[in-house]
Amino acid sequence: MKEISPVASVDATIVVPGSKSLTQRALIAAALADGSSRLVGPLTSEDTEYTSKALGQMGIQVDKEDDVWQVEGNGGRIATPSGEIYLGNNGTATRFLTSVAALGHGLFTIDGEERMRERPIGPLMEALRGWGVDISSVAGTACPPLTINSHGLQGGETLLPEGKSSQYLSSLLLVAPYAARPAILQVKGEVLSKPYVAMTLSVMSDFGIDVDCNQEFTRFVIPQGCYRAMEYEIEGDASNASYFWAAAAITAGRVTVSNVPVPSLQGDAGLVPLLARMGCEISREGGGIMVQGRERLEGITVDMGDMPDVVPTLAVVAAFAHGKTVINNIAHLRIKECDRLTAVVTELTKMGAQVEERQDSMIIHGDGGARLHGAVIDTYKDHRMAMSFAVTGLRVAGVQISDEGCVAKSFPDFWERFSWLS
């Protein structure tokens, strides 16, 4: 149990670890590249450890020294592991490595912890079948554990039946250059979290593969090719930076995150202009972003379909704002590490906030934080619940975070860096 001590205000410059999303994408591209790549500033965490260990089972050597990882790519050749690939509750790695396994020649089993066995992967399976992959859900639930009887990707045209998880789309794109025939990927319906798809395309381009796609991200033509080995620098994680910017917002303080650049490859940096809409002052500071909070914040209405991971952060800030904040288009929060939509509403309500839950939205009726009181916050084994609700304790006495160690998934030394705010 971690109890947070309130502060009068904050004034700090923070460096956050490398982006988890960029680290995992760059790991896959480097693993499939022909030759040795250097990843500079990657995130060392539970999730990226699962990814790199699984790549090792597939014959990819990843050597980690301080702030640089050396990845020995095999040019798209994937070894058959001797045992199952276990990925905990790492949804990104589960989706990405399912497609990587499809490049191999042999039997692959991919599994995870109990929550991962509840997280859907059926649309990705269907799209891979369109490229000739023999894949099945062991329990018939369209969730892990999965078995892939791999004979490589045939390529040609396939359909991703829905784009609600950008991870399905990114997974397919990352492996498509290695198909036996040029690959075409169509996506049915609305694509959510588009910035994550743009990030994937950017990483692919940096490693030497340029994809032709339409503006809506519903049709992709991927050329055959092989990623080139390179040195790739990873920017600071905007999702993890969000908690420090939120701390500035609710305490009328000042926080600079020095290693999230403008512009950023990460869609979650889009939280910053939302804080500006609520009343904060924003500026560039060196190579980073400064947020200066204000005594009075105002509620906003926003579509967060492209920024699901910072919804808990925004919801916490909204509880300290004045007036109504409406957060729309967030049904996909229900398939994250926990049902984050219900979890955020439940824990804010526990603290005394007036919050409404809808199927794909939430409404926070802010009163400047006047009604809020301390509580023991359940984290649901979800790192983002722990970190976002830690912010509330900077203003409200008696906030205790249960299972605080769950932050290891993406930010192992979060509590140390968070203590710099006091």
C-alpha positions as CSV (number, residue, x, y, z in Angstrom):
1,M,0.0,0.0,0.0
2,K,1.4,3.4,-1.0
3,E,0.1,6.5,0.7
4,I,0.5,9.8,-1.1
5,S,1.2,13.0,0.8
6,P,-0.5,16.2,-0.4
7,V,1.7,19.1,-1.5
8,A,1.0,22.9,-1.8
9,S,2.3,23.0,-5.3
10,V,4.9,21.3,-7.6
11,D,7.9,22.7,-9.5
12,A,10.1,20.1,-11.1
13,T,11.9,19.0,-14.2
14,I,11.4,15.3,-14.9
15,V,13.0,12.8,-17.3
16,V,10.7,9.8,-18.1
17,P,11.8,6.4,-19.4
18,G,11.7,5.7,-23.1
19,S,8.3,5.2,-24.8
20,K,6.9,1.7,-24.3
21,S,5.1,1.8,-27.6
22,L,8.2,2.9,-29.6
23,T,10.4,0.4,-27.7
24,Q,8.2,-2.6,-28.6
25,R,7.8,-1.5,-32.3
26,A,11.5,-0.9,-32.7
27,L,12.3,-4.2,-31.1
28,I,10.2,-6.0,-33.7
29,A,11.6,-4.1,-36.6
30,A,15.2,-4.6,-35.4
31,A,14.5,-8.3,-34.8
32,L,13.3,-8.7,-38.4
33,A,16.1,-6.6,-39.8
34,D,19.2,-8.0,-41.5
35,G,22.1,-7.2,-39.2
36,S,22.8,-5.6,-35.8
37,S,20.7,-2.6,-34.6
38,R,21.2,-0.3,-31.6
39,L,18.1,0.9,-29.7
40,V,19.1,4.0,-27.7
41,G,17.0,5.0,-24.7
42,P,14.6,2.0,-24.7
43,L,12.2,1.3,-21.8
44,T,13.3,-1.4,-19.4
45,S,10.1,-2.7,-17.8
46,E,8.1,-5.8,-17.3
47,D,6.4,-5.5,-20.7
48,T,9.5,-5.0,-22.7
49,E,11.2,-7.8,-20.8
50,Y,8.4,-10.1,-22.0
51,T,8.9,-8.9,-25.5
52,S,12.7,-9.3,-25.6
53,K,12.6,-12.7,-23.9
54,A,10.0,-14.0,-26.4
55,L,12.2,-12.8,-29.3
56,G,15.1,-14.7,-27.7
57,Q,12.9,-17.8,-27.9
58,M,12.5,-17.1,-31.6
59,G,16.2,-17.0,-32.2
60,I,16.8,-13.2,-31.9
61,Q,19.6,-12.1,-29.6
62,V,19.0,-8.9,-27.6
63,D,21.9,-7.7,-25.5
64,K,21.1,-5.0,-22.9
65,E,23.7,-2.6,-21.6
66,D,22.7,0.5,-19.7
67,D,20.7,2.7,-22.0
68,V,21.5,0.9,-25.2
69,W,20.1,-2.5,-26.5
70,Q,21.9,-4.4,-29.3
71,V,19.5,-6.5,-31.4
72,E,20.9,-9.1,-33.8
73,G,18.3,-9.3,-36.5
74,N,17.9,-12.5,-38.6
75,G,16.5,-11.0,-41.7
76,G,13.0,-12.2,-41.0
77,R,14.0,-15.8,-40.2
78,I,12.2,-17.0,-37.1
79,A,13.3,-20.0,-35.0
80,T,10.7,-22.4,-33.5
81,P,10.8,-22.2,-29.7
82,S,11.1,-25.3,-27.6
83,G,8.3,-24.2,-25.3
84,E,5.3,-21.9,-25.1
85,I,5.8,-18.1,-25.4
86,Y,4.4,-16.6,-22.2
87,L,3.7,-12.8,-22.3
88,G,1.9,-12.1,-19.0
89,N,-0.6,-9.3,-19.6
90,N,1.4,-7.6,-22.3
91,G,-1.3,-7.0,-24.9
92,T,0.9,-5.3,-27.4
93,A,3.5,-8.0,-27.4
94,T,0.8,-10.7,-27.6
95,R,-0.7,-9.1,-30.7
96,F,2.7,-8.3,-32.3
97,L,4.4,-11.6,-31.6
98,T,1.4,-13.6,-32.9
99,S,2.2,-12.1,-36.3
100,V,5.9,-12.6,-35.9
101,A,5.3,-16.3,-35.1
102,A,3.4,-16.6,-38.4
103,L,6.7,-15.9,-40.2
104,G,8.2,-19.1,-38.8
105,H,8.0,-22.7,-39.8
106,G,6.8,-24.8,-37.0
107,L,4.4,-24.9,-34.1
108,F,4.1,-21.9,-31.8
109,T,2.0,-21.5,-28.6
110,I,1.4,-18.0,-27.2
111,D,-0.2,-17.6,-23.8
112,G,-0.4,-15.1,-20.9
113,E,-1.9,-14.5,-17.5
114,E,-5.6,-14.8,-16.7
115,R,-6.6,-11.3,-17.8
116,M,-4.8,-11.8,-21.2
117,R,-6.9,-14.9,-21.7
118,E,-9.9,-12.5,-21.6
119,R,-8.6,-10.0,-24.0
120,P,-9.8,-10.5,-27.6
121,I,-7.5,-11.2,-30.5
122,G,-10.1,-12.7,-33.0
123,P,-9.9,-9.9,-35.6
124,L,-6.1,-10.4,-35.9
125,M,-6.5,-14.1,-36.2
126,E,-9.0,-13.6,-39.0
127,A,-6.8,-11.3,-40.9
128,L,-3.8,-13.6,-40.6
129,R,-5.9,-16.5,-41.9
130,G,-6.4,-14.3,-45.0
131,W,-2.7,-14.4,-45.5
132,G,-2.7,-18.2,-45.2
133,V,-1.8,-18.6,-41.5
134,D,-3.1,-21.7,-39.6
135,I,-4.0,-20.1,-36.2
136,S,-6.5,-21.1,-33.5
137,S,-7.6,-20.1,-30.0
138,V,-7.1,-23.2,-27.8
139,A,-10.2,-22.5,-25.8
140,G,-12.3,-21.4,-28.8
141,T,-12.8,-18.0,-27.2
142,A,-10.9,-15.9,-29.8
143,C,-8.5,-15.0,-26.9
144,P,-5.2,-16.6,-25.9
145,P,-3.8,-19.1,-25.5
146,L,-3.1,-19.4,-29.3
147,T,-1.5,-22.1,-31.4
148,I,0.1,-21.1,-34.7
149,N,1.1,-23.9,-37.1
150,S,3.4,-21.6,-39.1
151,H,4.4,-21.9,-42.8
152,G,5.2,-18.3,-43.4
153,L,2.9,-15.5,-44.7
154,Q,1.4,-16.0,-48.2
155,G,0.6,-12.3,-48.6
156,G,-1.9,-11.0,-51.2
157,E,-5.0,-9.3,-49.9
158,T,-6.6,-9.7,-46.5
159,L,-9.3,-8.0,-44.4
160,L,-9.0,-6.9,-40.8
161,P,-12.7,-7.1,-39.7
162,E,-12.5,-4.2,-37.3
163,G,-10.0,-1.5,-36.3
164,K,-11.0,-0.9,-32.6
165,S,-7.6,-2.1,-31.5
166,S,-4.8,-0.4,-33.4
167,Q,-2.5,-3.2,-32.1
168,Y,-4.1,-5.6,-34.5
169,L,-3.3,-3.3,-37.4
170,S,0.2,-2.5,-36.3
171,S,0.9,-6.2,-35.8
172,L,0.0,-7.0,-39.4
173,L,1.9,-4.1,-40.8
174,L,5.1,-4.9,-39.1
175,V,5.4,-8.4,-40.6
176,A,3.8,-7.7,-44.0
177,P,7.0,-6.9,-45.8
178,Y,8.1,-10.6,-45.3
179,A,5.1,-12.1,-47.1
180,A,5.7,-14.4,-50.1
181,R,3.6,-12.0,-52.3
182,P,3.1,-8.3,-51.9
183,A,0.6,-7.7,-49.1
184,I,-2.5,-5.6,-49.2
185,L,-4.4,-5.0,-46.0
186,Q,-8.0,-3.6,-45.8
187,V,-9.6,-2.5,-42.6
188,K,-13.4,-2.6,-42.0
189,G,-15.0,0.1,-40.0
190,E,-13.5,3.0,-38.0
191,V,-9.8,2.8,-37.0
192,L,-9.3,3.9,-33.4
193,S,-6.0,5.1,-31.9
194,K,-4.8,6.3,-35.3
195,P,-1.6,7.9,-33.8
196,Y,-0.4,4.4,-32.8
197,V,-0.8,3.3,-36.4
198,A,1.1,6.4,-37.6
199,M,3.8,5.6,-35.1
200,T,4.1,2.0,-36.6
201,L,4.4,3.4,-40.1
202,S,7.1,5.9,-38.9
203,V,9.1,3.1,-37.3
204,M,8.8,1.0,-40.4
205,S,9.9,3.9,-42.6
206,D,12.9,4.6,-40.4
207,F,13.9,0.9,-40.7
208,G,13.6,1.2,-44.5
209,I,10.0,0.1,-45.5
210,D,7.6,2.7,-46.7
211,V,3.9,1.7,-46.8
212,D,1.3,3.2,-49.2
213,C,-2.0,3.9,-47.4
214,N,-5.0,6.1,-47.5
215,Q,-5.8,9.0,-45.1
216,E,-8.4,7.0,-43.2
217,F,-5.9,4.1,-42.5
218,T,-8.3,1.6,-44.0
219,R,-6.2,0.4,-47.0
220,F,-2.5,-0.4,-46.9
221,V,-0.2,-1.7,-49.7
222,I,3.0,-3.0,-48.1
223,P,6.0,-3.7,-50.4
224,Q,8.1,-6.8,-50.0
225,G,11.4,-6.1,-48.4
226,C,13.7,-6.5,-45.4
227,Y,14.2,-3.9,-42.6
228,R,17.7,-2.4,-42.5
229,A,19.6,-2.5,-39.3
230,M,20.2,0.9,-37.8
231,E,20.7,3.0,-34.7
232,Y,17.3,4.1,-33.4
233,E,16.7,6.6,-30.7
234,I,13.6,6.3,-28.6
235,E,11.9,9.4,-27.2
236,G,10.5,9.7,-23.7
237,D,7.1,8.0,-23.0
238,A,4.3,10.5,-23.3
239,S,1.8,8.3,-21.5
240,N,4.1,8.2,-18.5
241,A,4.8,11.9,-18.8
242,S,1.0,12.5,-18.5
243,Y,1.0,11.9,-14.7
244,F,3.6,14.7,-14.2
245,W,1.8,17.1,-16.4
246,A,-1.4,16.3,-14.6
247,A,0.3,17.0,-11.3
248,A,1.2,20.5,-12.5
249,A,-2.4,21.0,-13.7
250,I,-4.2,20.1,-10.4
251,T,-1.7,21.9,-8.0
252,A,-1.4,25.1,-10.1
253,G,2.3,24.1,-10.3
254,R,4.9,23.8,-13.0
255,V,6.4,20.6,-14.4
256,T,8.7,20.2,-17.4
257,V,9.1,16.7,-18.9
258,S,12.4,17.2,-20.7
259,N,12.5,14.3,-23.1
260,V,9.1,14.3,-24.8
261,P,9.8,16.4,-27.9
262,V,7.6,18.7,-30.0
263,P,6.5,17.3,-32.4
264,S,6.2,13.8,-30.8
265,L,5.6,10.5,-32.6
266,Q,3.3,9.6,-29.7
267,G,-0.4,10.4,-29.9
268,D,-0.6,10.6,-26.1
269,A,1.3,13.9,-26.2
270,G,-2.1,15.2,-27.4
271,L,-3.1,15.4,-23.7
272,V,-1.0,18.6,-23.4
273,P,-3.3,20.7,-25.7
274,L,-6.3,19.3,-23.8
275,L,-4.8,20.6,-20.5
276,A,-4.4,24.0,-22.3
277,R,-8.1,23.9,-23.1
278,M,-8.8,23.4,-19.4
279,G,-6.8,26.5,-18.5
280,C,-3.1,25.4,-18.2
281,E,-0.2,27.3,-19.8
282,I,1.9,25.2,-22.2
283,S,5.4,26.0,-23.5
284,R,8.4,24.3,-25.0
285,E,11.4,24.0,-22.7
286,G,14.5,22.9,-24.4
287,G,13.7,19.5,-25.9
288,G,10.7,19.0,-23.8
289,I,7.2,20.3,-22.8
290,M,6.3,22.4,-19.8
291,V,2.8,22.6,-18.2
292,Q,1.9,25.4,-15.8
293,G,-1.3,24.7,-13.9
294,R,-3.9,27.3,-12.9
295,E,-6.0,27.9,-9.8
296,R,-9.1,27.2,-11.8
297,L,-9.5,24.6,-14.4
298,E,-12.6,24.2,-16.6
299,G,-14.3,21.1,-17.9
300,I,-14.2,20.2,-21.6
301,T,-15.8,17.8,-24.0
302,V,-13.4,15.6,-26.0
303,D,-13.2,12.5,-28.2
304,M,-10.5,10.3,-26.8
305,G,-10.7,7.5,-29.4
306,D,-7.1,8.2,-30.4
307,M,-5.7,8.5,-26.9
308,P,-7.1,5.7,-24.7
309,D,-4.1,5.3,-22.4
310,V,-4.3,8.9,-21.0
311,V,-8.1,8.8,-20.4
312,P,-7.5,7.9,-16.7
313,T,-5.1,10.9,-16.4
314,L,-7.6,13.3,-18.0
315,A,-10.4,11.9,-15.8
316,V,-8.4,12.6,-12.7
317,V,-7.7,16.2,-13.8
318,A,-11.4,16.6,-14.7
319,A,-12.4,15.8,-11.1
320,F,-10.4,18.9,-10.0
321,A,-11.9,21.1,-12.7
322,H,-15.1,23.2,-12.6
323,G,-18.0,22.1,-14.6
324,K,-18.7,19.1,-16.8
325,T,-16.1,17.1,-18.6
326,V,-17.4,14.6,-21.2
327,I,-14.9,12.0,-22.4
328,N,-16.3,10.3,-25.5
329,N,-15.5,7.3,-27.8
330,I,-13.7,5.2,-25.2
331,A,-15.4,1.8,-25.3
332,H,-12.1,0.3,-26.2
333,L,-10.9,1.0,-22.7
334,R,-12.9,-2.1,-21.6
335,I,-10.4,-4.4,-23.3
336,K,-7.2,-3.0,-21.7
337,E,-5.4,-4.4,-18.7
338,C,-8.7,-4.1,-16.9
339,D,-12.0,-2.6,-17.8
340,R,-10.6,0.9,-17.4
341,L,-13.8,2.7,-18.1
342,T,-15.6,1.1,-15.2
343,A,-12.5,1.1,-13.0
344,V,-11.9,4.8,-13.4
345,V,-15.6,5.6,-12.7
346,T,-15.6,3.3,-9.7
347,E,-12.5,4.7,-8.0
348,L,-13.4,8.4,-8.7
349,T,-16.8,7.7,-7.2
350,K,-15.2,6.1,-4.2
351,M,-13.3,9.4,-3.6
352,G,-16.6,11.4,-3.7
353,A,-16.6,12.6,-7.3
354,Q,-19.8,12.7,-9.3
355,V,-19.2,10.6,-12.3
356,E,-21.5,8.9,-14.9
357,E,-20.6,5.8,-16.8
358,R,-22.0,5.2,-20.3
359,Q,-21.2,2.4,-22.7
360,D,-18.6,4.4,-24.6
361,S,-18.1,7.5,-22.5
362,M,-17.9,9.0,-19.0
363,I,-19.1,12.3,-17.6
364,I,-17.3,13.9,-14.7
365,H,-19.1,16.7,-12.9
366,G,-16.3,18.7,-11.4
367,D,-16.4,21.1,-8.5
368,G,-12.8,22.0,-8.2
369,G,-12.2,18.9,-6.1
370,A,-14.3,20.2,-3.2
371,R,-16.1,16.9,-2.7
372,L,-13.1,14.7,-3.0
373,H,-11.8,12.8,0.0
374,G,-9.2,10.1,0.7
375,A,-9.7,6.5,-0.1
376,V,-7.9,3.2,-0.7
377,I,-7.7,3.0,-4.5
378,D,-8.0,-0.5,-6.1
379,T,-5.6,-0.7,-9.1
380,Y,-7.0,-3.9,-10.7
381,K,-3.4,-4.9,-11.5
382,D,-3.4,-2.0,-13.9
383,H,-0.3,0.2,-14.0
384,R,-2.2,3.2,-15.4
385,M,-4.8,3.1,-12.6
386,A,-2.0,3.2,-10.0
387,M,-0.2,6.1,-11.6
388,S,-3.1,8.3,-12.5
389,F,-4.8,8.0,-9.1
390,A,-1.5,8.8,-7.4
391,V,-1.9,12.3,-8.8
392,T,-5.1,12.8,-6.8
393,G,-3.1,12.3,-3.6
394,L,-1.1,15.5,-4.3
395,R,-4.3,17.5,-3.5
396,V,-6.3,15.1,-1.3
397,A,-5.2,13.7,2.0
398,G,-5.6,10.0,2.7
399,V,-5.2,8.6,-0.8
400,Q,-3.7,5.1,-0.6
401,I,-2.7,3.1,-3.7
402,S,-3.1,-0.7,-3.4
403,D,-0.8,-3.1,-5.2
404,E,1.5,-0.2,-6.1
405,G,4.1,-2.6,-7.6
406,C,1.9,-3.0,-10.7
407,V,3.7,0.1,-12.1
408,A,6.6,-2.2,-13.0
409,K,4.7,-3.1,-16.2
410,S,5.7,0.2,-17.8
411,F,7.5,2.4,-15.3
412,P,9.4,0.5,-12.7
413,D,10.9,3.5,-10.9
414,F,7.7,5.6,-11.0
415,W,7.4,6.0,-7.3
416,E,11.0,7.3,-7.0
417,R,10.4,9.9,-9.7
418,F,7.0,10.8,-8.4
419,S,8.6,11.6,-5.0
420,W,10.5,14.3,-6.8
421,L,7.3,16.3,-6.9
422,S,7.1,16.7,-3.1
